[in-house]
């Protein structure tokens, strides 16, 4: 898998461009090394499935860490407000249509 590992390492390194510059400067090489080691270990253990799981984790981190740093704060606030509104509308709909929501509002002590 050496050639494939090199290609994956390069693709991951390219994806780091989406992270904030300061984070890349401080941790980019280490992040790439850890990714490469995880990918190699996964390939030797679970082959393709293991490699896909490593990529899944890398992409989740990209979406949760890198991309939010690229989105303007007002857009983030707008998305949060829309999400809260969607939850409230969903709850109102459920209440209006007679759904039992006690399991959602019960506190477990």
Buried (B, 14 or more C-beta within 10 A) or exposed (E): BEEEBEEBBEEBBEBBEBBEEEBBEEEBEEBBEEBBEBBBEBBEEEEEEBBEBBBEEBEEBBEEEBEEEEEEEEEEEEEEEEEEEEEEEEBEEEEEEEEEEEEEEEEEE
